[in-house]
Amino acid sequence: MDKDKIRKAVRLLLEGIGEDPDRPGLRDTPERVAAMCEEIYSGIKADPMAVFSRIFHEPHDEIVLVRDIPFYSTCEHHLLPFLGKAHVAYLPDGGRLCGLSKLARVVEVHAKKPQMQERLATDVTVTFAEQDAGGWKITGSHIKVRGRVPGMARDAFIKAAEGASLGCPVSGALKGNLEITLDADLA
């Protein structure tokens, strides 16, 4: 991440909106924003597959579900924040489990980059599908994302996005009526 470019860009933005970037309240803002960017965009260079470095072998063949995984991200179209919760379910294959914290970590890696709410669930599902070729094997998965853009309900587009609940097609053995059951349970 090029923090020098970020500092310069923030300074130009402040000048562009008519502010004085050298006034006391804004003097350190370019540096603060550059430091913040390292954290909120840490998913850009992160490899979501690295999350699955350890797999557990247990005689378990029932659905694994983690609900209410908090996330925050940045809308790639307007660079506004959005936040929400994700619900992740998978059906293990052959007793290979990834550990519950890994599900939350995959959501976090994909959320910490300029993103679209509509794509977040798909990105997580694709990671699961790619991992299926590795040591962690699943029979199916379901991801549901509920997000909102805080404090920005003025225009029609933002109003439509408030509280949006977005799912990804259910994969593998979880296809069919289970999607309806999960959606009703996770709403």
Backbone bond lengths (Angstrom), bond angles and torsions (degrees), N, CA, C in turn:
res aa  C-N    CA-C-N  psi(-1)  N-CA   C-N-CA  omega(-1)  CA-C   N-CA-C  phi
1 M - - - 1.453 - - 1.531 107.65 -
2 D 1.300 116.24 133.08 1.463 121.51 -177.49 1.528 109.42 -95.23
3 K 1.329 115.64 90.87 1.462 120.63 -176.74 1.532 111.85 -65.64
4 D 1.315 117.59 -29.40 1.467 119.89 178.80 1.530 110.37 -65.35
5 K 1.323 117.29 -42.68 1.469 120.60 177.20 1.527 110.64 -63.53
6 I 1.322 116.47 -39.58 1.469 120.20 179.65 1.524 109.81 -63.32
7 R 1.325 117.10 -45.87 1.482 120.49 179.11 1.531 110.43 -58.38
8 K 1.334 116.52 -45.39 1.467 120.50 -179.89 1.533 111.01 -64.21
9 A 1.331 116.12 -41.16 1.463 120.41 -179.34 1.528 111.29 -65.20
10 V 1.312 117.79 -40.61 1.470 120.94 179.66 1.525 109.47 -66.34
11 R 1.304 116.13 -41.03 1.470 119.84 177.65 1.534 110.22 -60.55
12 L 1.345 116.84 -44.73 1.468 121.04 178.05 1.528 111.18 -63.80
13 L 1.317 117.36 -39.76 1.461 121.35 177.89 1.529 110.13 -60.60
14 L 1.318 116.63 -47.43 1.466 120.18 179.64 1.523 110.84 -60.17
15 E 1.324 116.69 -43.38 1.469 120.23 177.15 1.532 110.02 -64.20
16 G 1.338 116.53 -40.53 1.459 121.69 -177.68 1.522 113.56 -63.61
17 I 1.328 117.63 -30.68 1.467 120.22 179.12 1.526 111.78 -91.01
18 G 1.343 115.65 3.87 1.459 119.70 175.79 1.516 114.86 93.20
19 E 1.311 118.39 13.37 1.463 121.71 178.81 1.524 110.39 -93.76
20 D 1.304 114.57 161.67 1.460 121.77 174.80 1.525 107.92 -100.08
21 P 1.347 118.08 105.39 1.454 120.17 -177.06 1.532 113.64 -66.26
22 D 1.337 117.14 -8.72 1.469 120.35 179.48 1.527 113.02 -98.26
23 R 1.334 117.75 -1.39 1.461 118.04 178.33 1.530 109.20 -70.30
24 P 1.321 118.23 155.08 1.472 121.55 -172.80 1.527 115.49 -51.92
25 G 1.298 119.69 -42.16 1.460 120.74 -177.31 1.520 114.39 -72.40
26 L 1.331 117.27 -19.78 1.464 121.15 -177.12 1.523 113.94 -111.34
27 R 1.306 117.09 -8.51 1.468 121.22 -173.14 1.536 112.07 -53.36
28 D 1.305 118.09 -41.89 1.474 121.06 -177.66 1.533 113.45 -96.77
29 T 1.322 117.24 3.03 1.456 120.68 -177.31 1.530 112.92 -60.89
30 P 1.325 120.54 -44.62 1.467 118.82 178.72 1.536 112.67 -56.84
31 E 1.313 117.49 -39.81 1.467 120.71 178.74 1.532 111.35 -68.42
32 R 1.334 115.75 -41.93 1.473 119.63 179.63 1.535 110.99 -63.45
33 V 1.326 116.87 -42.34 1.460 120.92 179.92 1.535 110.31 -65.83
34 A 1.316 117.47 -40.71 1.467 120.44 178.67 1.529 110.82 -61.86
35 A 1.339 117.18 -41.83 1.469 120.45 177.79 1.529 110.80 -66.47
36 M 1.326 116.94 -40.11 1.461 121.29 179.33 1.534 110.87 -63.10
37 C 1.324 116.89 -38.37 1.465 120.97 -178.33 1.526 111.98 -60.90
38 E 1.329 116.71 -34.28 1.471 119.03 177.93 1.524 111.17 -58.72
39 E 1.320 116.91 -38.39 1.464 120.93 -179.52 1.527 111.42 -79.45
40 I 1.329 118.36 -52.91 1.463 119.12 -171.81 1.527 113.61 -73.27
41 Y 1.330 117.75 -16.26 1.463 120.63 176.88 1.528 112.17 -114.89
42 S 1.321 116.65 24.06 1.473 120.51 -177.96 1.526 112.45 -66.52
43 G 1.318 118.88 -15.98 1.462 121.42 178.83 1.515 113.91 -77.87
44 I 1.331 118.02 -12.30 1.468 120.77 -177.19 1.522 111.12 -60.17
45 K 1.293 118.17 -46.25 1.471 122.00 -177.65 1.533 112.54 -98.34
46 A 1.324 118.09 -5.14 1.468 121.04 -176.49 1.527 110.86 -75.53
47 D 1.303 115.71 145.45 1.458 122.36 177.29 1.522 108.62 -98.85
48 P 1.336 118.76 109.02 1.465 119.58 -178.54 1.528 112.98 -62.66
49 M 1.314 117.38 -23.96 1.465 120.68 178.59 1.532 111.32 -67.71
50 A 1.324 117.22 -27.07 1.463 120.84 -179.57 1.527 111.87 -64.79
51 V 1.327 116.63 -19.89 1.468 121.46 178.73 1.530 110.56 -60.38
52 F 1.322 116.75 -31.72 1.458 121.71 -174.50 1.530 112.30 -93.29
53 S 1.305 117.36 41.32 1.463 120.25 -177.45 1.528 112.82 -70.90
54 R 1.327 117.18 -20.94 1.468 120.47 -179.40 1.525 109.44 -131.85
55 I 1.319 115.40 129.32 1.458 122.70 179.66 1.531 108.30 -117.21
56 F 1.317 115.75 141.37 1.464 121.14 179.72 1.524 109.67 -106.18
57 H 1.307 116.00 141.69 1.473 121.67 178.86 1.521 108.00 -109.19
58 E 1.327 115.32 112.31 1.462 122.47 -179.35 1.525 108.71 -138.42
59 P 1.312 117.70 149.78 1.470 119.64 177.13 1.534 110.54 -76.60
60 H 1.334 116.47 72.21 1.465 121.67 -176.09 1.519 107.75 -129.80
61 D 1.333 117.34 126.03 1.461 119.77 -179.23 1.531 112.07 -133.12
62 E 1.331 116.55 26.08 1.457 120.86 178.65 1.523 109.89 -108.76
63 I 1.314 115.78 165.40 1.463 121.28 -178.56 1.521 110.47 -60.11
64 V 1.318 115.26 135.76 1.454 122.60 173.60 1.529 105.92 -106.74
65 L 1.331 116.98 124.74 1.459 121.62 -175.56 1.519 109.79 -131.34
66 V 1.320 116.09 128.78 1.463 121.74 172.24 1.522 106.29 -119.05
67 R 1.323 115.76 120.91 1.464 121.69 -177.49 1.524 110.44 -104.74
68 D 1.319 114.17 159.43 1.467 122.33 171.74 1.526 113.69 56.06
69 I 1.318 116.98 45.31 1.462 121.45 174.06 1.526 106.87 -78.08
70 P 1.334 118.35 112.31 1.465 119.06 -177.94 1.532 110.89 -72.96
71 F 1.320 115.68 143.71 1.467 119.94 174.53 1.519 108.93 -144.66
72 Y 1.315 115.18 157.11 1.456 121.51 168.35 1.514 107.04 -136.25
73 S 1.315 115.22 146.09 1.446 120.48 -177.47 1.518 109.26 -146.89
74 T 1.320 116.13 -174.62 1.455 122.68 179.38 1.523 108.29 -128.19
75 C 1.326 115.99 125.55 1.459 121.12 176.89 1.528 108.75 -61.71
76 E 1.317 115.89 125.37 1.462 118.76 -176.87 1.525 113.49 -72.94
77 H 1.324 117.74 -13.43 1.462 119.70 -179.08 1.520 113.30 -87.34
78 H 1.333 117.30 -35.27 1.466 120.52 -176.52 1.523 113.20 -124.95
79 L 1.322 116.96 -1.28 1.466 123.61 -176.57 1.527 112.08 56.80
80 L 1.348 115.58 32.41 1.460 121.18 173.38 1.522 108.59 -93.63
81 P 1.320 117.08 148.79 1.468 118.35 178.64 1.524 111.05 -74.35
82 F 1.317 115.17 148.95 1.464 120.11 165.99 1.523 107.09 -137.82
83 L 1.299 115.22 150.70 1.455 120.10 -177.35 1.506 109.58 -139.98
84 G 1.304 115.32 165.07 1.449 118.60 -179.36 1.509 112.16 175.68
85 K 1.322 113.78 -158.28 1.456 121.57 179.46 1.516 108.87 -134.17
86 A 1.308 114.69 145.87 1.456 120.89 176.97 1.521 108.36 -118.57
87 H 1.309 115.34 149.00 1.451 122.94 175.31 1.528 106.01 -122.10
88 V 1.318 116.89 127.06 1.458 121.51 -175.20 1.528 109.11 -125.26
89 A 1.321 115.79 128.86 1.462 121.25 177.38 1.524 108.91 -130.16
90 Y 1.328 115.31 143.39 1.460 118.92 172.57 1.519 109.65 -146.99
91 L 1.311 114.83 157.56 1.453 122.37 177.74 1.525 106.84 -111.62
92 P 1.342 116.79 111.40 1.466 119.07 -176.84 1.527 111.78 -68.13
93 D 1.301 115.29 154.85 1.461 121.88 178.73 1.528 107.97 -121.02
94 G 1.297 116.88 125.12 1.460 120.31 176.54 1.517 113.99 71.51
95 G 1.328 117.95 23.63 1.457 120.75 177.82 1.515 114.56 70.15
96 R 1.323 118.04 19.90 1.465 121.48 178.48 1.522 109.34 -95.89
97 L 1.320 115.75 115.45 1.465 122.76 -177.12 1.522 109.35 -114.61
98 C 1.330 115.33 150.39 1.465 118.73 -178.45 1.524 112.85 -100.14
99 G 1.310 119.36 -13.91 1.465 121.11 -174.45 1.519 109.41 93.27
100 L 1.312 117.03 134.85 1.469 121.77 -173.58 1.524 113.30 -61.73
101 S 1.322 117.49 -37.75 1.467 119.77 -177.79 1.522 112.04 -64.41
102 K 1.325 116.91 -25.13 1.468 120.01 -179.94 1.525 111.40 -67.45
103 L 1.325 116.71 -32.54 1.466 119.74 179.25 1.523 110.11 -64.34
104 A 1.331 115.96 -44.16 1.467 119.98 177.93 1.525 110.94 -65.62
105 R 1.320 117.42 -37.34 1.464 121.20 -178.40 1.539 111.30 -66.11
106 V 1.331 117.37 -38.14 1.472 119.93 178.08 1.523 110.08 -64.09
107 V 1.329 117.20 -42.15 1.465 120.72 176.79 1.533 109.33 -60.01
108 E 1.320 116.78 -45.48 1.468 121.38 -178.55 1.527 111.74 -61.40
109 V 1.331 117.39 -45.45 1.473 120.52 -179.17 1.528 110.33 -58.87
110 H 1.331 116.73 -43.89 1.473 119.25 -178.61 1.531 112.41 -73.80
111 A 1.317 118.02 -27.72 1.468 120.88 -179.18 1.525 111.95 -77.96
112 K 1.319 118.33 -26.53 1.469 121.18 -174.65 1.523 112.16 -87.97
113 K 1.310 113.94 58.18 1.468 123.03 173.45 1.518 106.59 -164.78
114 P 1.321 118.44 160.95 1.461 118.11 174.89 1.528 108.41 -55.13
115 Q 1.323 116.11 129.07 1.454 120.45 -165.24 1.526 110.00 -147.96
116 M 1.298 115.55 167.25 1.461 122.94 170.24 1.519 107.24 -118.03
117 Q 1.321 117.00 136.90 1.458 119.58 176.49 1.523 110.30 -53.67
118 E 1.321 115.50 -40.48 1.457 120.65 -176.67 1.528 111.98 -63.23
119 R 1.322 118.03 -27.85 1.458 121.27 -176.08 1.525 113.23 -95.05
120 L 1.315 118.27 -18.94 1.458 121.34 -175.03 1.527 111.82 -57.37
121 A 1.325 117.74 -48.33 1.467 120.63 179.73 1.521 111.06 -63.00
122 T 1.318 117.00 -39.90 1.461 120.57 179.30 1.517 110.87 -64.30
123 D 1.329 117.93 -42.51 1.466 121.09 179.26 1.528 111.32 -59.77
124 V 1.323 116.87 -41.80 1.465 120.33 178.67 1.527 110.04 -65.13
125 T 1.327 117.26 -43.64 1.463 121.45 179.47 1.521 111.20 -62.20
126 V 1.321 116.81 -41.85 1.470 120.64 178.89 1.530 109.81 -63.07
127 T 1.320 117.59 -40.01 1.467 120.25 177.02 1.522 110.29 -60.16
128 F 1.326 116.90 -42.92 1.467 119.97 177.90 1.525 110.41 -61.50
129 A 1.326 117.02 -43.36 1.465 121.02 -178.67 1.527 110.62 -64.21
130 E 1.326 117.14 -40.21 1.462 120.56 178.60 1.528 110.71 -68.00
131 Q 1.314 116.78 -39.06 1.456 120.70 179.77 1.524 110.87 -67.02
132 D 1.316 116.52 -26.73 1.459 120.92 -179.89 1.526 111.21 -56.89
133 A 1.324 116.50 -26.42 1.459 120.23 178.40 1.533 111.18 -77.88
134 G 1.329 116.73 -14.20 1.467 121.04 179.96 1.516 111.21 -94.72
135 G 1.320 116.55 -146.58 1.456 121.62 -175.44 1.521 114.53 -77.08
136 W 1.322 117.91 -26.70 1.466 121.14 179.72 1.510 107.17 -91.85
137 K 1.294 117.31 121.62 1.456 120.82 -175.92 1.516 108.90 -120.14
138 I 1.330 115.46 134.00 1.460 120.26 179.25 1.516 109.43 -124.79
139 T 1.321 115.28 156.26 1.455 121.38 176.82 1.523 110.86 -94.50
140 G 1.334 117.55 -23.89 1.454 121.56 178.40 1.510 110.39 -175.72
141 S 1.333 116.23 164.97 1.468 120.25 179.77 1.517 110.30 -148.18
142 H 1.326 115.43 161.34 1.462 122.44 175.33 1.530 106.99 -146.42
143 I 1.312 116.23 131.12 1.455 122.18 179.88 1.517 107.53 -125.97
144 K 1.331 117.05 135.50 1.459 121.20 174.95 1.523 107.54 -131.74
145 V 1.319 115.98 135.06 1.459 122.24 -178.42 1.517 108.92 -123.28
146 R 1.329 117.25 130.65 1.471 122.82 172.42 1.505 107.06 -119.47
147 G 1.327 116.38 119.31 1.449 119.93 -178.01 1.509 112.43 -131.92
148 R 1.329 114.79 163.46 1.460 120.03 175.72 1.517 109.31 -150.15
149 V 1.319 114.19 155.60 1.455 122.09 176.45 1.519 105.99 -101.63
150 P 1.330 118.52 104.51 1.473 119.88 -173.54 1.524 113.03 -68.39
151 G 1.328 114.62 136.06 1.457 120.96 171.29 1.507 116.59 68.05
152 M 1.300 118.96 12.83 1.461 120.41 -176.38 1.529 110.35 -127.41
153 A 1.316 117.75 57.16 1.467 120.42 -175.04 1.520 112.35 -102.38
154 R 1.325 119.14 30.11 1.460 120.18 -175.89 1.516 113.92 -82.32
155 D 1.323 117.53 -45.92 1.465 115.77 -176.91 1.522 111.08 -96.54
156 A 1.302 115.83 163.79 1.467 121.43 -172.61 1.529 112.16 -61.46
157 F 1.312 116.94 -36.84 1.458 119.38 -179.08 1.518 110.74 -62.57
158 I 1.314 117.01 -48.03 1.462 120.80 -179.07 1.523 109.80 -65.79
159 K 1.342 117.23 -40.40 1.464 119.67 178.55 1.523 110.63 -59.20
160 A 1.312 117.06 -39.99 1.461 120.24 -179.80 1.524 111.23 -65.77
161 A 1.321 117.27 -29.94 1.465 120.98 -177.86 1.522 112.91 -83.22
162 E 1.326 117.73 -17.88 1.466 120.31 -178.79 1.515 110.43 -58.14
163 G 1.297 116.67 124.17 1.457 121.43 176.02 1.511 114.01 68.43
164 A 1.318 117.75 17.72 1.455 119.99 -179.42 1.519 110.35 -59.74
165 S 1.301 115.46 139.29 1.460 121.62 177.39 1.511 107.00 -115.68
166 L 1.308 116.36 115.40 1.443 120.78 -173.95 1.508 110.21 -120.79
167 G 1.309 116.44 131.45 1.449 120.23 178.42 1.506 110.10 -117.56
168 C 1.283 114.86 168.93 1.445 121.72 176.10 1.517 106.53 -115.86
169 P 1.305 118.73 147.86 1.454 118.39 178.45 1.528 110.70 -52.35
170 V 1.300 115.69 140.55 1.456 121.48 178.17 1.516 107.60 -71.63
171 S 1.329 116.26 138.50 1.457 119.39 -177.48 1.514 111.62 -109.02
172 G 1.317 115.26 158.18 1.455 122.72 172.32 1.518 114.21 58.68
173 A 1.316 115.53 -137.11 1.464 122.37 -174.43 1.519 113.24 -68.94
174 L 1.323 118.31 -10.77 1.464 120.28 179.97 1.523 112.56 -87.65
175 K 1.339 117.98 3.15 1.461 120.21 178.44 1.512 110.70 -67.64
176 G 1.328 115.98 158.97 1.453 120.53 175.48 1.518 111.72 102.62
177 N 1.307 117.28 -143.37 1.459 122.33 -174.97 1.513 113.85 -65.92
178 L 1.333 118.09 -20.40 1.456 120.11 -178.88 1.524 111.11 -60.92
179 E 1.337 118.02 -33.22 1.464 120.32 179.04 1.522 110.37 -58.87
180 I 1.313 117.23 -43.69 1.466 121.50 179.76 1.524 110.05 -64.50
181 T 1.320 116.58 -42.84 1.460 120.91 179.18 1.520 110.58 -62.15
182 L 1.323 117.84 -46.67 1.454 121.05 -179.50 1.522 110.47 -64.27
183 D 1.338 117.77 -44.35 1.459 120.01 -179.39 1.533 111.17 -59.54
184 A 1.308 116.99 -43.68 1.456 120.26 -179.76 1.519 110.63 -65.57
185 D 1.307 116.93 -37.91 1.463 121.19 -178.06 1.525 111.95 -74.17
186 L 1.325 117.83 -31.52 1.454 121.22 -173.03 1.520 113.25 -94.64
187 A 1.288 118.23 -7.69 1.463 120.93 -175.16 1.514 111.66 -60.52
